[in-house]
């Protein structure tokens, strides 16, 4: 289950950012996970709950945006869903496509820190 190692890195990076900004807690982490990234979003969420224990993220939410895999056909300029496993064949002109537009993402897009109390 490599989702646990991914969740651990997410917790480490968010914790580092919190320390740099003097925040005691992280409220939420937003990530984008592509359909072809090889990451199961539910397993990542479960692993995040385990990895966050005893850290500045102990009560943080993990918000996962799932990104569908899409390709572009160069001959006819059509964009289409490729599915899993990926099928890179244009449904419009029946030609192969080599250009994957999205679906391999695995990135932290935002980290929400607790606002400092005055």
C-alpha positions in Angstrom: 0.0 0.0 0.0 2.1 2.9 -1.3 -0.7 5.3 -0.4 0.7 5.3 3.2 4.1 6.5 2.0 2.4 9.2 -0.1 0.2 10.3 2.9 3.4 10.5 5.1 5.1 12.8 2.6 1.9 15.0 2.4 1.9 15.2 6.2 5.6 16.0 6.3 5.4 18.8 3.7 2.3 20.4 5.3 4.0 20.2 8.7 7.1 21.9 7.3 5.0 24.7 5.8 3.1 25.2 9.1 6.4 25.5 11.0 7.8 28.0 8.5 4.7 30.1 8.9 4.6 29.8 12.7 1.3 27.9 12.6 0.5 25.3 15.3 -2.0 23.4 13.2 -3.0 22.6 9.7 -6.7 22.7 9.0 -6.8 21.1 5.5 -4.7 19.8 2.7 -6.0 19.7 -0.9 -4.5 17.3 -3.4 -5.2 16.4 -7.0 -5.0 12.7 -7.9 -5.2 11.7 -11.5 -7.1 8.6 -12.6 -3.9 7.1 -14.0 -1.6 8.1 -11.1 -1.9 4.6 -9.6 -3.3 6.0 -6.3 -6.6 4.8 -4.8 -8.2 8.0 -3.3 -10.0 6.1 -0.6 -6.8 4.3 0.4 -5.0 7.7 0.4 -7.6 9.2 2.7 -7.4 6.3 5.1 -3.6 6.4 5.1 -3.7 10.2 5.7 -5.8 9.6 8.9 -3.1 7.2 10.1 -0.1 9.4 9.1 -1.5 12.6 10.6 -1.7 11.2 14.2 0.5 13.1 16.7 1.3 15.9 14.2 0.2 19.4 13.5 -2.2 17.8 11.1 -3.9 15.7 13.8 -7.3 17.2 13.0 -6.7 18.2 9.4 -9.0 17.3 6.5 -7.6 15.8 3.3 -9.6 17.0 0.3 -9.0 14.9 -2.8 -9.8 16.2 -6.2 -10.0 13.3 -8.6 -8.8 14.2 -12.1 -10.2 12.1 -15.0 -7.7 11.0 -17.7 -8.2 12.8 -21.0 -6.3 12.7 -24.3 -6.2 14.8 -27.4 -6.3 13.5 -30.9 -3.9 15.5 -33.0 -5.5 14.7 -36.4 -9.0 15.9 -35.5 -8.3 18.0 -32.4 -10.9 16.1 -30.3 -10.4 15.7 -26.5 -11.7 12.4 -25.1 -11.8 10.4 -21.9 -9.3 7.5 -22.0 -10.6 5.4 -19.0 -8.8 2.8 -17.0 -7.0 0.9 -18.4 -6.2 3.8 -20.8 -7.5 3.4 -24.3 -5.7 6.1 -26.4 -7.8 5.7 -29.6 -9.9 8.6 -30.8 -13.6 7.8 -30.8 -14.3 10.6 -33.4 -11.8 9.8 -36.2 -10.7 6.3 -35.2 -7.0 7.2 -35.0 -4.4 6.5 -32.2 -3.5 9.3 -29.9 -0.2 9.8 -28.1 -1.1 13.0 -26.2 -2.4 12.6 -22.7 -3.7 15.9 -21.4 -4.4 15.0 -17.8 -4.9 12.1 -15.5 -1.4 11.4 -14.1 -1.4 14.2 -11.5 -0.4 13.6 -7.9 0.1 17.0 -6.3 -0.6 19.1 -3.3 -2.6 22.1 -4.4 -3.2 23.9 -1.1 -2.5 23.7 2.5 -4.8 25.6 4.9 -3.1 26.7 8.1 -4.9 27.6 11.4 -5.2 31.3 11.7 -3.2 32.8 14.5 -5.3 33.9 17.5 -4.7 37.5 18.6 
